[in-house]
């Protein structure tokens, strides 16, 4: 599992149960509840815009696809990892898509993504952050246009879309019992389209704070 995380930014474990999500989470860090509602292991299901919580991607995109973003980008320090478990993939065959955000550091726009401050504003205390940070050889990416915007007029949002459209994507086609660990400092994720209504699709999510992998 750790070799997969290091090599590709995520790891997939098959034939697991929902009880394994907490065991895996405590094995790689400190599981933490969602600050908005205090829930530790959260159920994720497609929701239409009318029934979704305010200021969420579901409120904006409904049951459609989600753009690439960082999980919990509105935190001062987003969780290092998060874990997803597939309880029911549904017949909609909706995938989860991943892009290696560290590739931003290799592009022509890397300096702009490092140094142009963005305002993280959908939080109790707004703050400034850059999309791309490098420290001690480690790269961290933070981007969610649902809660972030550049502090002055720039086309960085459009440039990021060009990057994400062209970037190599890893596709997770869910089956029941799949458990996926994602390096949230490195990988951007999105939700793919469904081929049919999939309101019965059910994933469980656990956020894990601070790296404990040696």
C-alpha positions, 0 to 999 in steps of 0.5 A: 500500500505504501509503495503504491502511495509513493509511486502514484499518489493513491493505493487501491485495496480490494475486497474490504469491509466498511470496518477496514476504513478506520483501521487503514486510516489509523495506520497512516495518520490521525482520523479527524471528523469533518469540521462542518458537522463533526462526522468522522466517517461520512456517507457520500451519495449523489444529490441534486442541487436542491437537496444538497448542502449550501456551498458544496459541489453538489449544490453547484453541480447537482448529480453531474460531474465534479471538476478537479479539486483538493479535498477540504481546500478551505482548511488552513492545512488540508488533510494529508490523506483521505480514504474512500470505501465503496459500499455500493457502486450502483449501476450508474458506473460513475468513476472517480478521477485523479490527476497528479497535481505535482505535474503543475510544478513542471509546467510553464505556469508553475511560478504563477501557481506558486506566487499568485495568492488566492483567497480561501473565502468560504470558511469562518476566517478567510485566508490567503494561500497559493495553489502550489507549495514546495518545501524540502523537496515536497510538493503540495497542491491546493485548489478548489474553485468553489472556495478559492479565487485569485486575489487579482485579475488573472487567467490562472483558473483558465490555465488550470483547466487547460492543465487538467484537461490535458493531464493524464488521468487515473480512473477508479471504476468502483466495485463493492468492497474497494478501498482507496487511499489518496494523497490529498497534498499531491492528487487532485480528484474529480467525479466523473459522469454517470451513465444512468441515475445513481442516487443509490451509489454510496461511498464512505469517506474518512479524512486523515491528518498529518503524515505518519508514513515513514 
